[in-house]
Amino acid sequence: MLDTQQSSSDIGFDGNITVRIPIIITRKSGRRFIMTPHGKKLEYQAAKPSNPMISAIVKAHYWQEQLETGKVASLKEIAHNEKITDGYVSRVYRLTLLAPDIITAILSGTQPKNLFLLDLFKPFPLLWAEQMEKLGI
């Protein structure tokens, strides 16, 4: 249990500022709680699945299946059928190249909280280990 009574701040000789905030970290039934100086509990919030990311991954794999089975001939045809731009289809389709561990993390909601769908649309490495390092998984 960590217990700090007073908040304070210090300015070091190197110019760094250190801020101390009084909190108490306790455990109850295996869960961690942060107690504020006034006794109010702040519960740890578990990661949640990201519906936009899950939806995009599902679309990407659905489109990949359509291409592989010959139902459509190209990404351009998918864009035409879905009435969306070619560029969007290309960005979403690239998600089929994500490492299985990244997809598992997204589907289970254990991806980093600062990972968003727009981050997945940015260029990423093809090697799975490099993807995981870049995306923080």
KOLDRENMAR-33425 format. One record per atom (N, C-alpha, C, O): residue in three letters; x, y, z. Coordinates in steps of 0.02 Angstrom, whole numbers, padded with zeros to 5 digits, always signed. Last residue first. Layout:
// KOLDRENMAR-33425
AlaXYZ;...
END
This chain:
// KOLDRENMAR-33425
Ile+00113-00146-01453;Ile+00079-00208-01430;Ile+00132-00260-01413;Ile+00114-00315-01392;Gly+00147-00026-01518;Gly+00148-00031-01445;Gly+00113-00091-01417;Gly+00085-00088-01362;Leu+00162-00010-01652;Leu+00095+00003-01625;Leu+00092-00006-01549;Leu+00039+00005-01519;Lys+00298-00043-01667;Lys+00275+00022-01688;Lys+00207+00039-01656;Lys+00196+00097-01636;Glu+00299-00176-01622;Glu+00340-00126-01588;Glu+00313-00055-01604;Glu+00307-00013-01559;Met+00215-00237-01713;Met+00197-00238-01643;Met+00237-00186-01604;Met+00210-00154-01558;Gln+00287-00215-01832;Gln+00220-00188-01823;Gln+00202-00182-01750;Gln+00177-00131-01726;Glu+00401-00291-01807;Glu+00408-00218-01813;Glu+00340-00184-01807;Glu+00336-00129-01779;Ala+00345-00418-01808;Ala+00379-00394-01747;Ala+00386-00318-01749;Ala+00378-00285-01698;Trp+00296-00427-01942;Trp+00250-00426-01885;Trp+00282-00400-01822;Trp+00251-00362-01784;Leu+00342-00326-02076;Leu+00363-00377-02028;Leu+00322-00370-01964;Leu+00315-00316-01936;Leu+00293-00213-02139;Leu+00264-00277-02156;Leu+00283-00332-02107;Leu+00245-00380-02098;Pro+00253-00060-02048;Pro+00300-00109-02076;Pro+00264-00175-02093;Pro+00212-00191-02064;Phe+00127+00057-02104;Phe+00158+00017-02051;Phe+00203-00035-02084;Phe+00192-00053-02142;Pro+00047+00213-02136;Pro+00093+00160-02158;Pro+00123+00123-02098;Pro+00143+00154-02048;Lys-00115+00227-02056;Lys-00050+00255-02074;Lys-00004+00197-02096;Lys-00016+00140-02078;Phe-00222+00157-02011;Phe-00224+00178-02081;Phe-00158+00209-02103;Phe-00146+00215-02163;Leu-00199+00143-01877;Leu-00192+00083-01919;Leu-00192+00100-01993;Leu-00167+00062-02034;Asp-00229+00270-01834;Asp-00160+00247-01828;Asp-00148+00186-01872;Asp-00094+00177-01900;Leu-00367+00272-01851;Leu-00325+00315-01895;Leu-00252+00295-01891;Leu-00216+00303-01940;Leu-00405+00188-01746;Leu-00412+00165-01815;Leu-00369+00207-01862;Leu-00338+00179-01907;Phe-00283+00202-01612;Phe-00347+00216-01644;Phe-00347+00191-01715;Phe-00294+00175-01743;Leu-00209+00184-01458;Leu-00210+00158-01526;Leu-00280+00167-01555;Leu-00329+00143-01528;Asn-00206+00214-01325;Asn-00192+00269-01371;Asn-00186+00245-01444;Asn-00161+00282-01486;Lys-00225+00097-01257;Lys-00280+00145-01258;Lys-00269+00202-01307;Lys-00317+00234-01329;Pro-00168-00050-01344;Pro-00154+00011-01305;Pro-00212+00061-01312;Pro-00243+00066-01364;Gln-00283-00191-01336;Gln-00237-00146-01372;Gln-00223-00085-01330;Gln-00262-00069-01285;Thr-00375-00275-01283;Thr-00314-00264-01244;Thr-00262-00222-01282;Thr-00204-00219-01261;Gly-00489-00317-01347;Gly-00491-00253-01312;Gly-00429-00239-01271;Gly-00431-00195-01227;Ser-00493-00425-01427;Ser-00504-00437-01356;Ser-00506-00373-01315;Ser-00522-00374-01256;Leu-00466-00368-01552;Leu-00529-00404-01542;Leu-00545-00416-01468;Leu-00603-00416-01449;Ile-00337-00317-01528;Ile-00392-00272-01545;Ile-00459-00306-01531;Ile-00504-00275-01503;Ala-00264-00434-01503;Ala-00267-00382-01452;Ala-00326-00335-01465;Ala-00360-00315-01418;Thr-00281-00500-01626;Thr-00307-00530-01565;Thr-00314-00478-01510;Thr-00364-00477-01474;Ile-00210-00412-01709;Ile-00282-00423-01720;Ile-00314-00452-01658;Ile-00369-00432-01638;Ile-00083-00430-01655;Ile-00114-00363-01655;Ile-00189-00370-01663;Ile-00228-00337-01627;Asp-00059-00564-01682;Asp-00061-00541-01612;Asp-00093-00472-01606;Asp-00126-00458-01556;Pro-00056-00567-01823;Pro-00111-00599-01787;Pro-00116-00576-01714;Pro-00171-00571-01687;Ala-00014-00411-01900;Ala+00007-00471-01864;Ala-00052-00501-01826;Ala-00094-00464-01801;Leu-00097-00353-02048;Leu-00079-00345-01978;Leu-00060-00413-01947;Leu-00087-00465-01965;Leu-00145-00364-02175;Leu-00073-00376-02166;Leu-00050-00370-02093;Leu+00008-00381-02078;Thr-00273-00322-02176;Thr-00263-00395-02182;Thr-00189-00413-02172;Thr-00173-00472-02161;Leu-00266-00187-02184;Leu-00271-00215-02117;Leu-00265-00291-02117;Leu-00254-00322-02065;Arg-00276-00150-02315;Arg-00208-00160-02288;Arg-00210-00192-02219;Arg-00160-00220-02197;Tyr-00411-00122-02329;Tyr-00387-00187-02352;Tyr-00317-00202-02325;Tyr-00300-00260-02313;Val-00417+00011-02287;Val-00448-00041-02246;Val-00420-00109-02265;Val-00406-00150-02221;Arg-00349+00074-02392;Arg-00325+00082-02323;Arg-00353+00027-02278;Arg-00317-00001-02237;Ser-00429+00034-02503;Ser-00358+00016-02500;Ser-00332+00020-02428;Ser-00296-00025-02406;Val-00551+00096-02472;Val-00548+00023-02479;Val-00475-00001-02472;Val-00462-00051-02439;Tyr-00510+00229-02479;Tyr-00533+00202-02415;Tyr-00529+00125-02417;Tyr-00508+00094-02369;Gly-00478+00240-02616;Gly-00427+00252-02565;Gly-00447+00222-02498;Gly-00405+00193-02463;Asp-00599+00221-02681;Asp-00546+00171-02690;Asp-00493+00177-02634;Asp-00468+00127-02609;Thr-00745+00262-02582;Thr-00687+00279-02624;Thr-00636+00222-02627;Thr-00632+00181-02581;Ile-00903+00175-02599;Ile-00852+00211-02560;Ile-00791+00222-02605;Ile-00787+00193-02659;Lys-01000+00080-02639;Lys-01011+00152-02648;Lys-00967+00194-02602;Lys-00990+00241-02569;Glu-00981-00053-02645;Glu-00995-00025-02579;Glu-01010+00049-02581;Glu-01031+00078-02531;Asn-00952-00068-02782;Asn-01009-00104-02752;Asn-01030-00074-02685;Asn-01089-00070-02670;His-00835+00013-02793;His-00895+00028-02833;His-00957-00004-02802;His-01009+00029-02795;Ala-00749-00055-02707;Ala-00766+00015-02694;Ala-00830+00034-02731;Ala-00874+00068-02703;Ile-00742-00177-02775;Ile-00769-00175-02707;Ile-00792-00104-02691;Ile-00847-00094-02664;Glu-00678-00134-02891;Glu-00746-00161-02896;Glu-00780-00162-02827;Glu-00840-00148-02822;Lys-00555-00100-02837;Lys-00596-00048-02870;Lys-00669-00071-02876;Lys-00715-00031-02867;Leu-00505-00220-02801;Leu-00525-00174-02747;Leu-00569-00118-02775;Leu-00613-00092-02741;Ser-00573-00347-02913;Ser-00523-00298-02890;Ser-00550-00257-02831;Ser-00610-00258-02815;Ala-00669-00442-02940;Ala-00605-00447-02975;Ala-00552-00400-02948;Ala-00492-00412-02958;Val-00769-00544-02831;Val-00751-00479-02860;Val-00682-00485-02891;Val-00642-00528-02872;Lys-00771-00679-02815;Lys-00835-00643-02816;Lys-00827-00573-02843;Lys-00873-00545-02874;Gly-00655-00752-02799;Gly-00673-00729-02866;Gly-00740-00694-02871;Gly-00764-00682-02926;Thr-00604-00784-02679;Thr-00653-00831-02707;Thr-00676-00810-02777;Thr-00712-00847-02810;Glu-00519-00676-02653;Glu-00491-00743-02660;Glu-00539-00793-02691;Glu-00518-00839-02726;Leu-00610-00568-02642;Leu-00559-00569-02695;Leu-00533-00640-02707;Leu-00525-00661-02764;Gln-00685-00608-02530;Gln-00718-00596-02595;Gln-00669-00598-02652;Gln-00684-00625-02705;Glu-00584-00611-02433;Glu-00618-00673-02452;Glu-00653-00665-02519;Glu-00652-00711-02561;Gln-00554-00475-02427;Gln-00502-00522-02448;Gln-00534-00588-02470;Gln-00513-00617-02520;Trp-00675-00427-02376;Trp-00655-00408-02444;Trp-00601-00454-02471;Trp-00600-00471-02530;Tyr-00665-00485-02250;Tyr-00722-00502-02293;Tyr-00705-00486-02366;Tyr-00718-00526-02411;His-00554-00421-02200;His-00551-00494-02212;His-00609-00518-02255;His-00602-00566-02292;Ala-00603-00289-02196;Ala-00542-00305-02233;Ala-00539-00380-02249;Ala-00525-00399-02306;Lys-00713-00299-02109;Lys-00721-00280-02179;Lys-00662-00301-02221;Lys-00670-00329-02275;Val-00643-00331-01989;Val-00692-00378-02018;Val-00704-00363-02091;Val-00706-00409-02133;Ile-00570-00214-01973;Ile-00535-00278-01982;Ile-00581-00330-02013;Ile-00561-00368-02057;Ala-00674-00121-01954;Ala-00628-00114-02011;Ala-00591-00179-02025;Ala-00582-00198-02083;Ser-00732-00169-01835;Ser-00771-00165-01897;Ser-00727-00161-01958;Ser-00740-00194-02008;Ile-00626-00150-01747;Ile-00651-00217-01759;Ile-00690-00218-01824;Ile-00682-00264-01865;Met-00615-00010-01749;Met-00559-00052-01772;Met-00582-00122-01788;Met-00561-00151-01838;Pro-00742+00029-01700;Pro-00720+00049-01766;Pro-00663+00007-01793;Pro-00662-00011-01852;Asn-00743-00037-01569;Asn-00788-00057-01622;Asn-00767-00033-01691;Asn-00772-00072-01739;Ser-00623-00094-01471;Ser-00637-00035-01511;Ser-00680-00056-01570;Ser-00656-00089-01616;Pro-00646-00164-01308;Pro-00639-00172-01381;Pro-00659-00108-01417;Pro-00706-00074-01398;Lys-00562-00088-01170;Lys-00624-00107-01203;Lys-00611-00117-01277;Lys-00569-00083-01306;Ala-00469-00117-01020;Ala-00473-00098-01091;Ala-00537-00124-01121;Ala-00563-00176-01100;Ala-00536-00071-00859;Ala-00508-00119-00906;Ala-00514-00093-00977;Ala-00558-00053-00993;Gln-00495+00050-00745;Gln-00541+00032-00799;Gln-00506-00014-00848;Gln-00453+00003-00875;Tyr-00487+00054-00572;Tyr-00450+00041-00633;Tyr-00500+00020-00686;Tyr-00542-00023-00674;Glu-00581+00174-00481;Glu-00570+00106-00503;Glu-00529+00105-00567;Glu-00536+00148-00611;Leu-00558+00272-00350;Leu-00552+00277-00423;Leu-00535+00208-00447;Leu-00479+00184-00436;Lys-00650+00317-00205;Lys-00616+00266-00244;Lys-00615+00285-00319;Lys-00664+00311-00346;Lys-00617+00445-00087;Lys-00658+00423-00144;Lys-00618+00374-00185;Lys-00559+00386-00200;Gly-00542+00500+00016;Gly-00571+00434+00026;Gly-00614+00409-00032;Gly-00644+00355-00026;His-00472+00614-00003;His-00539+00622+00026;His-00576+00556+00033;His-00634+00554+00053;Pro-00357+00576-00069;Pro-00352+00598+00001;Pro-00420+00604+00035;Pro-00424+00599+00096;Thr-00413+00429-00159;Thr-00391+00498-00156;Thr-00386+00519-00083;Thr-00410+00483-00039;Met-00359+00270-00198;Met-00399+00309-00151;Met-00370+00380-00150;Met-00310+00389-00142;Ile-00373+00157-00323;Ile-00336+00217-00302;Ile-00382+00257-00258;Ile-00437+00276-00278;Phe-00367-00019-00323;Phe-00406+00042-00317;Phe-00359+00098-00298;Phe-00312+00087-00260;Arg-00358-00176-00404;Arg-00324-00117-00376;Arg-00371-00058-00376;Arg-00410-00047-00423;Arg-00420-00336-00359;Arg-00424-00275-00401;Arg-00389-00218-00366;Arg-00392-00213-00305;Gly-00420-00440-00268;Gly-00375-00443-00325;Gly-00376-00383-00370;Gly-00335-00380-00417;Ser-00508-00396-00170;Ser-00527-00452-00213;Ser-00485-00455-00277;Ser-00509-00469-00331;Lys-00425-00250-00168;Lys-00484-00282-00140;Lys-00507-00335-00190;Lys-00523-00318-00247;Arg-00290-00146-00129;Arg-00316-00203-00166;Arg-00377-00231-00129;Arg-00378-00234-00067;Thr-00241+00027-00149;Thr-00261-00031-00110;Thr-00285-00086-00156;Thr-00297-00075-00215;Ile-00148+00169-00141;Ile-00165+00114-00187;Ile-00180+00053-00143;Ile-00137+00031-00105;Ile-00180+00334-00110;Ile-00171+00270-00077;Ile-00192+00217-00127;Ile-00248+00219-00153;Ile-00100+00492-00137;Ile-00147+00439-00155;Ile-00133+00378-00112;Ile-00079+00372-00082;Pro-00048+00655-00161;Pro-00064+00604-00111;Pro-00118+00555-00136;Pro-00173+00575-00154;Ile+00077+00691-00274;Ile+00005+00693-00263;Ile-00013+00638-00213;Ile+00006+00581-00223;Arg+00213+00788-00315;Arg+00190+00732-00275;Arg+00116+00742-00259;Arg+00096+00794-00234;Val+00313+00833-00448;Val+00249+00845-00415;Val+00230+00781-00379;Val+00230+00727-00407;Thr+00460+00910-00493;Thr+00432+00848-00467;Thr+00368+00865-00430;Thr+00369+00907-00385;Ile+00538+00981-00630;Ile+00488+00991-00578;Ile+00461+00923-00558;Ile+00441+00884-00600;Asn+00706+01020-00675;Asn+00649+00974-00675;Asn+00603+00988-00617;Asn+00625+01004-00562;Gly+00818+01098-00658;Gly+00759+01129-00687;Gly+00699+01084-00692;Gly+00645+01107-00712;Asp+00921+01046-00587;Asp+00924+01037-00660;Asp+00863+01067-00695;Asp+00858+01062-00756;Phe+00886+01064-00457;Phe+00939+01106-00483;Phe+00944+01102-00559;Phe+00968+01149-00591;Gly+00703+01051-00452;Gly+00772+01029-00442;Gly+00822+01077-00472;Gly+00804+01124-00508;Ile+00568+01099-00366;Ile+00605+01116-00427;Ile+00677+01099-00413;Ile+00709+01127-00368;Asp+00428+01009-00305;Asp+00497+01031-00297;Asp+00526+01049-00365;Asp+00509+01017-00416;Ser+00272+01002-00222;Ser+00311+01004-00284;Ser+00379+01032-00268;Ser+00387+01073-00223;Ser+00144+00904-00142;Ser+00197+00953-00142;Ser+00231+00953-00211;Ser+00219+00908-00251;Ser+00018+00842-00036;Ser+00042+00855-00104;Ser+00095+00909-00099;Ser+00091+00954-00057;Gln+00035+00726+00098;Gln+00028+00795+00074;Gln+00051+00800+00002;Gln+00099+00767-00019;Gln+00039+00583+00119;Gln-00007+00626+00156;Gln-00017+00695+00124;Gln-00073+00720+00124;Thr+00034+00429+00040;Thr+00067+00493+00041;Thr+00018+00543+00070;Thr-00040+00545+00049;Asp+00056+00261+00029;Asp+00018+00313+00065;Asp+00059+00376+00068;Asp+00114+00376+00096;Leu+00032+00108-00045;Leu+00068+00171-00049;Leu+00026+00225-00017;Leu-00033+00233-00033;Met+00042-00058+00000;Met+00000+00000+00000;Met+00045+00062+00000;Met+00091+00067+00041;
END
